[in-house]
Amino acid sequence: MIALSTCPYCMSARNPSASSKMQPLKFIMSETVGHRAQVDLISMESMEINGYKYILCYVDHLSGFSDVALMRTKKDSTIFDVNYTRDFTV
């Protein structure tokens, strides 16, 4: 019993590695500009400037277009206002 639990061959046969189970990664292709984007909220609370504590960073996946906006709070209403008062579309 101990030999089976310590044998490298037996262990690899019983527990295949995670990489052998995984499928290859596939790219997610965007059809148009603005179709797929990434939005990050970066905290700069330790370096607050004029009441601004956060940076909203927007990056479009197809074009690579990026934009940033300063924010005082991270409430959902503030993020909505930033997205719709600033024109993030190309």
C-alpha positions in Angstrom: 0.0 0.0 0.0 2.8 2.4 0.9 4.6 1.5 -2.4 1.5 2.5 -4.4 1.2 5.9 -2.7 4.9 6.8 -3.2 5.5 5.4 -6.6 5.8 8.3 -9.1 4.4 6.3 -12.0 1.4 5.2 -10.0 0.8 8.7 -8.6 0.9 10.3 -12.1 -1.5 7.6 -13.5 -4.0 8.2 -10.7 -3.8 12.0 -10.6 -3.3 13.5 -14.1 -1.9 17.0 -14.0 -4.2 19.9 -14.4 -2.4 20.9 -17.7 -3.4 17.6 -19.3 -7.1 18.3 -18.5 -7.2 21.9 -19.7 -8.2 22.9 -23.2 -6.0 25.3 -25.2 -6.9 29.0 -24.7 -8.9 30.6 -27.5 -9.0 34.3 -28.3 -12.3 36.2 -27.9 -12.5 38.3 -31.0 -14.5 41.5 -31.0 -16.6 42.4 -34.0 -16.6 46.2 -33.7 -15.0 48.9 -31.6 -16.8 49.2 -28.3 -18.2 45.7 -28.5 -15.8 44.4 -25.8 -13.9 46.5 -23.3 -12.2 46.3 -19.9 -12.9 48.8 -17.1 -10.6 48.9 -14.0 -11.1 50.9 -10.9 -7.8 51.9 -9.3 -7.6 53.1 -5.7 -5.3 55.9 -4.8 -6.6 56.6 -1.4 -3.1 57.0 0.1 -2.4 59.7 -2.5 -5.7 61.6 -2.5 -5.5 64.7 -4.8 -8.2 67.4 -4.5 -10.7 64.9 -3.2 -10.1 62.4 -6.0 -9.5 58.9 -4.6 -10.0 56.6 -7.6 -9.0 56.3 -11.2 -11.4 54.7 -13.7 -9.4 53.1 -16.6 -11.3 52.1 -19.8 -9.6 50.0 -22.6 -11.3 48.8 -25.8 -10.1 45.3 -26.8 -10.3 45.7 -30.6 -8.8 49.1 -31.1 -6.7 49.4 -27.9 -8.2 52.8 -27.3 -7.9 53.8 -23.6 -9.1 56.6 -21.4 -9.0 57.4 -17.7 -11.2 59.5 -15.5 -10.7 60.7 -11.9 -13.4 59.8 -9.4 -14.2 61.0 -5.8 -16.2 57.9 -4.8 -16.6 54.4 -6.2 -20.4 54.3 -5.9 -22.2 52.8 -8.9 -24.0 56.0 -9.6 -20.6 57.8 -9.9 -19.3 55.2 -12.3 -22.4 55.5 -14.4 -22.1 59.3 -14.5 -18.5 59.1 -15.6 -19.3 56.6 -18.3 -22.1 58.6 -19.8 -20.9 62.1 -19.3 -17.5 61.3 -20.8 -17.5 59.9 -24.3 -15.6 56.6 -24.1 -16.6 55.6 -27.7 -14.3 56.1 -30.6 
